Amino acid sequence: MPLRKKLTPEELIKGVEDGDRVILSKAITLIESNAPKDFDKAQRVLQALLPRTGHALRIGITGVP
């Protein structure tokens, strides 16, 4: 069984910008993570992508999926 590769913030950013849905899902999971080890990486991804959102609306959804 192959090991899953940990993506760098740069790989996540490029994947999101390129419209890669698999990488988008990994970026969302990272940003939603409450693990202290993920915080810095998530912030780097957010800081890079937020200026590129234009006039996008940000919404929050809570509750059980």
C-alpha atoms as a printed R data frame, in Angstrom:
   type eleno elety resid chain resno       x      y       z
1  ATOM     1    CA   MET     A     1   0.000  0.000   0.000
2  ATOM     2    CA   PRO     A     2   1.565  3.354  -1.007
3  ATOM     3    CA   LEU     A     3   2.067  6.003   1.633
4  ATOM     4    CA   ARG     A     4   0.163  9.252   1.162
5  ATOM     5    CA   LYS     A     5   2.410 12.162   0.309
6  ATOM     6    CA   LYS     A     6   2.088 15.244   2.494
7  ATOM     7    CA   LEU     A     7   1.552 18.186   0.157
8  ATOM     8    CA   THR     A     8   3.478 21.388   0.728
9  ATOM     9    CA   PRO     A     9   1.594 24.677   1.069
10 ATOM    10    CA   GLU     A    10   2.869 25.603  -2.405
11 ATOM    11    CA   GLU     A    11   1.467 22.374  -3.907
12 ATOM    12    CA   LEU     A    12  -1.877 22.979  -2.201
13 ATOM    13    CA   ILE     A    13  -2.025 26.584  -3.425
14 ATOM    14    CA   LYS     A    14  -1.175 25.610  -7.011
15 ATOM    15    CA   GLY     A    15  -3.679 22.755  -6.977
16 ATOM    16    CA   VAL     A    16  -6.485 25.000  -5.728
17 ATOM    17    CA   GLU     A    17  -5.634 27.659  -8.320
18 ATOM    18    CA   ASP     A    18  -5.573 25.001 -11.059
19 ATOM    19    CA   GLY     A    19  -9.027 23.733 -10.065
20 ATOM    20    CA   ASP     A    20  -7.865 20.311  -8.844
21 ATOM    21    CA   ARG     A    21 -10.798 19.090  -6.751
22 ATOM    22    CA   VAL     A    22  -8.779 16.438  -4.920
23 ATOM    23    CA   ILE     A    23  -6.235 19.022  -3.789
24 ATOM    24    CA   LEU     A    24  -9.046 21.473  -2.964
25 ATOM    25    CA   SER     A    25 -10.545 18.860  -0.632
26 ATOM    26    CA   LYS     A    26  -7.146 18.341   1.028
27 ATOM    27    CA   ALA     A    27  -6.741 22.115   1.470
28 ATOM    28    CA   ILE     A    28 -10.209 22.398   3.026
29 ATOM    29    CA   THR     A    29  -9.444 19.527   5.408
30 ATOM    30    CA   LEU     A    30  -6.166 21.177   6.414
31 ATOM    31    CA   ILE     A    31  -7.812 24.562   7.015
32 ATOM    32    CA   GLU     A    32 -10.618 22.987   9.068
33 ATOM    33    CA   SER     A    33  -8.132 21.014  11.188
34 ATOM    34    CA   ASN     A    34  -7.875 21.844  14.873
35 ATOM    35    CA   ALA     A    35  -4.494 20.129  15.189
36 ATOM    36    CA   PRO     A    36  -1.801 22.555  16.339
37 ATOM    37    CA   LYS     A    37   0.669 20.985  13.871
38 ATOM    38    CA   ASP     A    38  -1.548 22.058  10.941
39 ATOM    39    CA   PHE     A    39  -2.034 25.697  11.970
40 ATOM    40    CA   ASP     A    40   1.023 27.305  10.328
41 ATOM    41    CA   LYS     A    41   0.598 25.384   7.080
42 ATOM    42    CA   ALA     A    42  -3.113 26.255   6.928
43 ATOM    43    CA   GLN     A    43  -2.363 29.932   7.531
44 ATOM    44    CA   ARG     A    44   0.181 29.963   4.694
45 ATOM    45    CA   VAL     A    45  -2.390 28.470   2.306
46 ATOM    46    CA   LEU     A    46  -5.106 30.908   3.406
47 ATOM    47    CA   GLN     A    47  -2.852 33.959   3.218
48 ATOM    48    CA   ALA     A    48  -1.820 33.033  -0.322
49 ATOM    49    CA   LEU     A    49  -5.337 32.307  -1.594
50 ATOM    50    CA   LEU     A    50  -7.452 35.006   0.089
51 ATOM    51    CA   PRO     A    51  -6.135 37.897  -2.054
52 ATOM    52    CA   ARG     A    52  -7.162 35.934  -5.153
53 ATOM    53    CA   THR     A    53 -10.813 35.528  -4.139
54 ATOM    54    CA   GLY     A    54 -12.042 38.825  -5.567
55 ATOM    55    CA   HIS     A    55 -15.538 39.555  -4.341
56 ATOM    56    CA   ALA     A    56 -16.295 35.991  -3.261
57 ATOM    57    CA   LEU     A    57 -18.583 35.500  -0.277
58 ATOM    58    CA   ARG     A    58 -17.353 33.374   2.599
59 ATOM    59    CA   ILE     A    59 -20.024 31.329   4.366
60 ATOM    60    CA   GLY     A    60 -19.862 29.022   7.347
61 ATOM    61    CA   ILE     A    61 -21.921 25.886   7.819
62 ATOM    62    CA   THR     A    62 -22.150 24.146  11.164
63 ATOM    63    CA   GLY     A    63 -23.655 20.931  12.360
64 ATOM    64    CA   VAL     A    64 -23.412 17.279  11.561
65 ATOM    65    CA   PRO     A    65 -22.842 16.487   7.872
